[in-house]
Amino acid sequence: PAGGMGLELEPLFQAWSCFRRRKFRQCSDLCSQLLERPPGEQIIYLVSSRYFTFYFILIQAAWSLKTRALTEMVYVDEIDMDQEGIAEMMLDENAIAQVARPGTSLKLPGTSQGGGPSPAVRPVTQSGRPITGFVRPSTQSGRPSTMEQAIKTPRTALTARPITSGSGRYVRLGTASMLTNPDGPFINLSRLNLAKYAQKPKLAKALFEYIFHHENDVKNALDLAALATEHAQFKDWWWKVQIGKCYYRLGLYREAEKQFKSALKQQDMVDTILYLAKVYLRLDQPVTALNLFKQGLDRFPGEVTLICGIARIYEEMNNISSAAEYYKDVLKQDNTHVEAIACIGSNHFYSDQPEIALRFYRRLLQMGVYNCQLFNNLGLCCFYAQQYDMTLSSFERALFLAENEEETADVWYNLGHVAVGIGDLNLAYQCFKLTLVNNNDYAEAYNNLAVLEMRKGHTEQARALLQTASSLAPHMYEPHFNFAILSEKVGDLQRSYTAAQKSEEAFPGHVDTQQLIKQLKQHFAML
C-alpha cells in the first residue's frame, strides 16, 4: 500500500530544484551530502557493468551544480559593476594625449559641445560634472586632476572613503566567499589539472565562473579559458569573452579589446558590445564607445541597455539635452526603467519644471520604489511646485526611511532650504546644524550656516565656516565667492582677491565674481 510511504525527492533533483528557486545555500549543502557519501550508498540497485559509469556522471553533476551554486552566491555582474581606484586613475598608462580635444574626453566633461547646465542651477561633482539623477559607479567622481582631489573624492554611493585600488574590492570579495564553506575552499585550485578540465566544455564553463567570481583568481581563470578556447579550435565566442574579461580585470585593455572584437565577429551579442564599450570608456574614448553603441543599435534595434549606455555617456560628457533625449527613447522601449525615469525627473527639476519632475517621481513611487532618496526628491518637488501640504510629510517619510547618517543629513539639509524659502531662519539654522551632526563633511551646510551667521553680523564665525566649506569642496564656487565678499567688506582685499579667483576657476561664467574681481583690480591700481 502506498499510504505509509513518504514522498521524498531524489537528492540531486532536490538540489537542482533549490538552485532553480535561488536557494543556493540549500543547494550547496545537498550537493555536499551527495559528494560525501560513499559509492555504495549512492546507487545500490544498478547492474555492476553500468554502476561506475552512472556513479561518475552523478558525481560530476553534483560537483558542477555545487560550483554553480557557490558562484551564484557571490556573483557580481561585470557589466555594471565598475569602480576605479586612485591607483587606476592617477597612474593611468593608457592616456593617448595629455590634453584631449574638446568633447572627446571624460576627463574634461565641461568642454563638451552640448553646453550643460551652469553650476548656479545644478550642483556639480569634483570633476565639474552635473550631479546625475541616479547613482552609479563613477557618477560620484569623474576623473580627478590631482592626487589630493582623488583622495578627497568618494568612490562609491555609500561611503566617503576613496578606494585605493580597483583590485582591492575583488580581494575582499574573494576572502568573503571563503565563508561559504567553513572547511576551506571547495576546490583546491593549486592541485587542479586545468588541461584535463578544458577538454570537458560543460564542466569547464562552470569551473571557470567559480574560479573567476568565487575565488577571484584571475590568473588561473585566464589559464583555463586559454586552454579551453584552444581545445575548441578558437571557434567558441563564449571563451573569447571570458578571456577578454580576465584581461580587463588585469588592466590589459588593448588585449581585452581584441578578444571582444573577435567574439563579436563570431557571434553578435549585446553583452559583448557592453563589455567592449566598457573597455573604451576605461581608455577614455567615449566617442568610440558611442559609435559602438550606435552600430549595435543598427543590429539590435530598440535594445534598452545600448540606448541607456549612450545616454550615460552623454550625461558624463555634460551633454544633458542629448542624454535626456536618449533616456526618453529608453522609456519608449521600457516604461518601467528606473534609471531613465529618475534621470529625466532630475533634469526637469533642475530645468525649473518641478511639476513635471513630480510626475516622474510619483511614477517611481507607483512602481514600488520606496526609499529615502525618492521621498526626499518628492518633498523638494512639492515645495518648488508650491504644494506645501505634501512637502513636510514627504520629508518626514524620508527621515523615517533613512538607512544611514549621510541620507539623514541630506534630508535635514533640504529641510533647511525649505525653512529659508518660507522665511523661518531660526528653523533653517537648526536644520543645517542637524545636517552637520549627521555628516560633519557637508560643505553646502557649512556654506549656508555661514550666510545665516553673516546676516546676524557674526563675521568671524562666518569666515571660519566658509573656510571649512571651501576646503571640503574646492569644486564649489559659492564658499569662495562668499568668502571673497566677506573679506572685501572687512577690508582684507588680498584674501578677497584670492578667493574670487578660486570662485572664477570653479565657475568661469559667474557674473558677480567677475564684477568683484574688476572692483578689486581697480582698488589695487589706486594703491
C-alpha positions in Angstrom: 0.0 0.0 0.0 1.2 3.5 -0.8 -0.3 5.1 2.3 2.7 4.5 4.6 5.4 5.7 2.1 6.8 9.3 2.3 7.3 11.2 -0.9 11.0 12.1 -1.0 12.7 13.6 -3.9 15.9 12.1 -5.3 18.7 14.3 -3.6 20.3 15.6 -6.9 16.9 16.5 -8.3 16.1 18.3 -5.0 19.4 20.2 -5.2 18.6 21.2 -8.8 15.1 22.4 -7.6 16.7 24.5 -4.9 19.1 26.1 -7.5 16.2 26.9 -9.8 14.4 28.7 -6.8 17.6 30.6 -6.0 18.1 28.8 -2.6 21.8 28.4 -3.2 22.8 27.6 0.3 20.4 24.6 0.5 21.5 23.5 -3.0 25.2 23.6 -2.0 24.5 21.6 1.2 22.6 18.9 -0.6 25.4 18.6 -3.2 28.0 18.4 -0.4 26.0 15.5 1.2 25.9 13.7 -2.2 29.6 14.2 -2.7 30.5 13.0 0.8 28.5 9.7 0.5 30.5 6.5 -0.2 29.8 5.0 -3.6 27.9 2.0 -2.1 25.2 4.3 -0.7 24.8 6.3 -3.9 23.3 3.6 -6.2 22.6 0.2 -4.8 20.3 -1.1 -7.5 22.3 -0.8 -10.7 23.9 -3.5 -12.7 27.6 -3.7 -12.0 28.7 -3.0 -15.6 26.9 0.3 -15.6 27.5 1.1 -12.0 30.7 3.1 -12.2 29.7 5.0 -15.3 26.5 6.2 -13.7 28.2 7.0 -10.4 30.8 9.2 -12.1 28.0 11.0 -14.1 26.2 11.6 -10.8 29.3 12.9 -9.0 30.1 15.2 -12.0 26.6 16.6 -11.9 26.7 17.2 -8.2 30.1 18.8 -8.4 29.1 21.0 -11.3 25.9 22.1 -9.6 27.7 23.0 -6.4 30.2 25.1 -8.2 27.4 27.0 -9.9 25.5 27.5 -6.6 28.6 28.8 -4.9 29.3 31.1 -7.9 25.7 32.5 -7.8 26.0 33.3 -4.1 28.8 35.9 -4.7 28.0 36.7 -8.4 28.5 40.4 -9.4 27.5 41.5 -12.9 30.8 42.6 -14.5 29.0 44.9 -17.0 27.5 47.4 -14.5 29.9 47.0 -11.6 33.0 49.0 -12.2 34.9 51.1 -9.7 38.2 52.8 -10.4 40.6 53.2 -7.5 43.1 56.0 -7.0 45.9 53.9 -8.4 43.9 53.2 -11.7 43.0 56.9 -12.1 46.3 58.6 -11.2 48.7 56.1 -12.6 46.9 55.7 -16.0 49.3 54.2 -18.6 46.7 54.3 -21.4 46.5 58.0 -21.9 46.9 58.9 -25.5 47.1 62.6 -25.2 47.6 64.8 -22.1 45.2 67.5 -23.4 42.3 65.9 -25.2 40.3 67.7 -27.8 37.0 69.3 -26.6 34.1 66.9 -26.5 36.3 63.7 -26.8 37.3 63.0 -23.2 35.6 62.2 -19.9 38.4 64.0 -18.1 37.2 67.4 -19.3 33.4 67.0 -19.3 32.8 70.7 -19.2 34.4 71.1 -22.7 31.6 69.2 -24.5 29.7 70.7 -27.3 26.4 70.3 -25.5 26.9 73.1 -23.0 25.5 71.6 -19.9 23.7 73.5 -17.1 25.7 76.0 -15.1 26.7 75.3 -11.5 24.4 78.1 -10.4 21.4 76.0 -11.4 22.6 72.4 -11.0 25.2 71.2 -8.4 28.4 69.6 -9.8 30.8 66.9 -8.6 34.5 67.5 -8.1 35.2 66.8 -11.8 32.8 69.6 -12.8 30.1 67.1 -14.0 26.5 67.8 -13.0 25.1 65.5 -10.4 23.1 62.7 -12.0 19.6 61.6 -11.1 20.7 58.1 -10.5 23.8 57.0 -8.5 26.0 54.6 -10.5 29.7 53.7 -10.2 31.8 56.7 -11.5 29.0 59.2 -11.4 30.1 60.5 -8.0 33.6 61.4 -9.0 34.7 61.6 -12.6 38.4 61.7 -13.1 40.3 63.9 -10.6 43.1 66.1 -11.8 45.3 65.9 -8.7 46.2 63.3 -6.1 44.8 65.4 -3.3 41.4 65.7 -5.1 41.4 62.0 -5.8 41.9 61.2 -2.1 39.1 63.5 -1.1 36.6 62.2 -3.7 34.2 59.4 -2.6 34.3 56.5 -4.9 31.0 54.8 -4.0 27.5 55.9 -3.2 27.6 54.7 0.4 31.0 55.7 1.7 33.1 58.9 1.7 36.3 56.9 1.7 38.1 56.5 -1.6 39.1 53.0 -2.8 42.8 52.8 -3.0 42.8 50.3 -5.8 40.2 48.7 -8.0 41.7 45.2 -7.3 41.0 45.7 -3.6 37.3 45.1 -4.0 38.0 41.8 -5.7 40.4 40.6 -3.0 37.8 41.4 -0.3 35.1 39.6 -2.3 37.3 36.6 -2.6 38.0 36.4 1.1 34.3 36.9 2.0 33.4 34.0 -0.3 35.5 31.7 1.9 32.7 32.0 4.5 30.5 29.9 2.1 32.5 26.8 3.2 33.9 26.8 6.7 36.1 23.8 6.0 38.1 25.8 3.5 37.8 26.2 -0.3 35.6 23.6 -2.1 38.1 23.2 -4.9 41.9 23.3 -4.3 42.9 25.3 -7.4 46.7 24.6 -7.0 46.1 20.9 -7.5 43.7 21.2 -10.5 44.8 19.8 -13.8 43.3 22.6 -15.9 44.2 20.9 -19.2 42.0 17.9 -18.3 39.0 20.1 -17.4 39.5 22.3 -20.5 38.6 19.2 -22.6 35.2 18.9 -20.9 33.3 22.0 -22.1 30.3 21.7 -19.8 32.4 21.2 -16.6 35.0 23.8 -17.8 32.4 26.6 -18.1 31.1 26.0 -14.5 34.6 25.8 -13.2 35.7 29.0 -14.9 32.9 31.0 -13.4 33.7 29.5 -10.0 37.4 30.5 -10.2 36.6 34.0 -11.7 33.7 35.0 -9.5 34.0 33.0 -6.3 37.8 32.6 -5.8 38.7 35.8 -7.8 41.8 34.0 -9.1 42.1 35.8 -12.4 45.4 34.1 -13.4 44.1 30.5 -13.1 40.8 31.6 -14.7 42.7 33.0 -17.7 44.8 29.8 -18.0 41.7 27.7 -18.0 40.0 29.9 -20.6 43.1 29.9 -22.9 43.3 26.1 -22.8 39.5 25.7 -23.4 39.4 28.1 -26.3 42.4 26.2 -27.8 40.5 22.9 -27.4 37.5 24.5 -29.1 39.8 25.4 -32.0 39.2 29.2 -31.3 35.6 28.8 -32.6 33.8 29.3 -29.3 32.9 33.0 -28.8 32.0 32.5 -25.1 35.6 31.6 -24.2 36.8 34.7 -26.0 34.5 36.9 -24.0 35.8 35.3 -20.8 39.4 35.8 -21.8 38.5 39.5 -22.5 37.0 39.8 -19.0 40.2 38.4 -17.5 42.4 40.8 -19.5 40.1 43.7 -18.4 40.4 42.7 -14.8 44.2 42.6 -15.2 44.3 46.1 -16.8 45.3 44.8 -20.2 42.7 46.8 -22.1 44.0 46.5 -25.6 44.3 42.7 -25.3 40.7 42.7 -23.9 39.6 44.8 -26.9 41.0 42.3 -29.4 39.2 39.4 -27.7 35.8 41.1 -27.5 36.1 42.2 -31.2 37.0 38.6 -32.2 34.0 37.3 -30.2 31.7 39.8 -31.9 32.8 38.6 -35.4 31.8 35.1 -34.4 28.6 35.9 -32.5 26.8 39.2 -32.3 25.8 39.6 -28.6 24.6 42.7 -26.7 26.7 41.7 -23.6 29.9 41.6 -25.7 29.1 45.1 -27.1 28.6 46.4 -23.5 32.0 44.8 -22.4 33.8 46.4 -25.4 32.2 49.8 -24.6 33.4 49.5 -21.0 37.0 48.9 -22.3 36.7 52.1 -24.5 35.4 54.1 -21.5 38.3 53.0 -19.4 40.6 54.0 -22.2 38.9 57.4 -22.1 37.5 57.1 -25.6 33.8 58.0 -25.1 33.2 58.9 -28.8 34.4 55.4 -29.9 32.1 53.9 -27.3 29.2 56.0 -28.6 29.8 54.8 -32.2 30.0 51.2 -31.0 26.6 51.6 -29.2 25.0 53.2 -32.3 26.3 50.4 -34.5 24.9 47.9 -32.0 21.5 49.6 -32.2 21.6 49.0 -36.0 21.8 45.3 -35.4 19.7 45.2 -32.2 17.0 47.9 -32.7 15.4 49.2 -29.6 17.8 47.4 -27.2 17.4 49.2 -23.9 20.8 48.6 -22.4 22.5 50.1 -25.6 20.3 53.2 -25.6 20.9 53.6 -21.8 24.7 53.3 -22.4 24.5 56.1 -25.0 22.5 58.3 -22.5 25.0 57.7 -19.7 28.0 58.7 -21.9 26.3 61.9 -23.0 25.5 62.7 -19.4 29.1 62.1 -18.3 30.2 64.4 -21.1 27.9 67.1 -19.8 25.7 66.9 -22.8 22.5 66.9 -20.8 20.0 67.6 -23.6 21.2 64.7 -25.7 21.2 62.4 -22.6 17.6 63.4 -21.8 16.5 62.5 -25.4 18.1 59.1 -25.2 16.6 58.4 -21.8 13.2 59.2 -23.3 14.0 56.7 -26.0 14.7 54.2 -23.2 11.2 54.8 -21.8 9.6 54.2 -25.2 11.0 50.7 -25.1 10.7 50.0 -21.3 8.4 52.4 -19.4 9.5 50.9 -16.0 13.2 51.7 -16.4 14.0 53.3 -13.0 17.3 54.9 -14.1 15.7 56.7 -17.1 12.7 57.9 -15.1 15.0 59.2 -12.2 17.4 61.0 -14.7 14.6 62.6 -16.7 12.9 63.7 -13.4 16.1 65.2 -12.1 16.7 67.0 -15.4 13.2 68.6 -15.3 13.7 69.6 -11.7 16.9 71.5 -12.5 15.3 73.0 -15.6 12.8 74.8 -13.3 9.9 72.4 -14.0 9.2 70.8 -10.6 5.6 69.9 -11.5 6.8 67.6 -14.4 9.6 66.2 -12.2 6.9 65.4 -9.6 5.1 63.3 -12.1 8.2 61.2 -12.8 9.0 60.7 -9.2 5.3 59.7 -8.5 5.7 57.2 -11.3 8.6 55.6 -9.4 6.5 55.5 -6.3 3.7 53.7 -8.2 6.3 51.2 -9.4 7.2 50.2 -5.9 10.4 52.2 -5.3 10.1 53.1 -1.6 13.3 54.7 -0.2 14.7 57.8 1.5 16.0 59.4 -1.7 12.7 59.2 -3.5 10.7 60.9 -0.7 13.5 63.5 -0.4 13.1 64.4 -4.1 9.3 64.3 -3.8 9.5 66.8 -0.9 11.7 69.2 -2.9 9.5 68.9 -6.0 6.3 69.6 -3.9 7.9 72.6 -2.2 9.1 74.2 -5.5 5.7 73.3 -7.1 4.0 75.2 -4.2 2.3 72.0 -2.9 3.2 72.8 0.6 0.7 70.3 2.2 2.8 67.4 0.9 6.3 68.8 1.5 6.8 68.2 5.2 5.0 64.8 5.2 7.4 63.7 2.3 10.4 64.8 4.3 9.1 63.1 7.5 8.8 59.8 5.5 12.3 60.3 4.1 13.7 60.7 7.6 11.9 57.6 8.7 13.3 55.6 5.8 16.9 56.9 6.0 19.3 54.0 6.3 22.5 55.9 7.3 23.6 59.3 8.6 24.5 60.6 5.1 20.9 60.1 4.0 19.6 61.8 7.2 22.0 64.7 6.6 20.6 65.2 3.0 17.0 65.3 4.3 17.9 67.9 7.1 19.8 70.0 4.5 16.8 70.1 2.2 14.5 70.9 5.1 16.9 73.8 5.9 16.3 75.1 2.3 12.5 74.8 2.8 12.8 76.9 6.0 14.9 79.5 4.2 12.2 79.6 1.5 9.4 80.3 3.9 11.5 82.8 5.8 12.0 80.9 9.1 15.7 81.5 9.6 15.8 80.0 13.1 14.4 76.7 11.8 16.9 76.8 8.9 19.8 77.4 11.4 18.7 74.3 13.4 18.2 72.2 10.2 21.7 73.0 9.0 23.2 72.3 12.4 21.4 68.9 12.4 22.9 68.2 9.0 26.4 68.7 10.4 25.6 66.5 13.4 24.8 63.6 11.0 27.5 64.4 8.4 30.4 66.5 9.5 31.8 66.9 6.0 28.7 68.5 4.5 30.3 71.6 2.7 26.9 73.0 1.5 25.6 73.1 5.1 28.8 75.0 6.3 28.3 77.5 3.5 24.6 78.1 4.3 25.3 78.4 8.0 27.9 81.0 7.2 25.4 83.0 5.2 23.0 82.9 8.2 25.8 84.0 10.5 26.7 86.9 8.2 23.0 88.0 8.4 23.4 88.0 12.2 26.6 90.0 12.0 28.8 87.3 13.3 31.7 87.9 10.9 34.4 85.7 12.4 32.1 82.6 12.7 31.0 83.1 9.1 34.6 83.3 7.9 35.6 80.1 9.8 32.6 78.2 8.4 33.3 79.4 4.8 37.0 78.4 5.1 35.8 74.9 6.2 33.3 74.7 3.3 35.9 75.7 0.7 38.5 73.2 2.0 35.9 70.4 2.0 34.6 71.2 -1.5 37.1 73.2 -3.6 34.9 72.5 -6.7 32.0 74.6 -5.4 32.1 78.3 -6.3 29.7 79.5 -3.5 32.0 79.3 -0.5 34.9 81.0 -2.4 32.6 83.8 -3.6 31.0 84.3 -0.2 34.4 84.4 1.5 35.6 86.9 -1.1 32.6 89.2 -0.4 33.0 88.9 3.3 36.8 89.6 3.2 36.2 92.6 0.9 33.6 94.0 3.4 36.1 93.8 6.3 38.9 95.3 4.2 41.0 92.2 3.6 41.4 92.8 -0.1 44.2 90.3 -0.8 42.3 87.3 0.6 39.2 88.6 -1.1 41.0 88.6 -4.5 42.5 85.1 -3.9 39.0 83.7 -3.0 37.4 85.4 -6.0 40.0 83.9 -8.4 39.1 80.4 -7.0 35.4 81.2 -7.5 36.1 82.1 -11.1 38.1 79.0 -11.6 35.2 76.8 -10.3 32.5 78.7 -12.3 34.0 80.9 -15.1 30.6 82.3 -16.1 29.7 83.8 -12.7 29.0 87.5 -13.4 29.1 88.6 -9.7 32.6 87.1 -9.3 33.8 88.8 -12.5 32.4 92.2 -11.2 34.1 91.7 -7.8 37.5 90.9 -9.4 37.1 94.0 -11.6 36.4 96.2 -8.5 39.4 94.6 -6.6 41.7 95.3 -9.6 40.6 98.9 -9.6 41.4 99.1 -5.8 44.9 97.6 -6.4 45.5 100.0 -9.3 44.7 103.0 -7.0 47.2 101.9 -4.3 
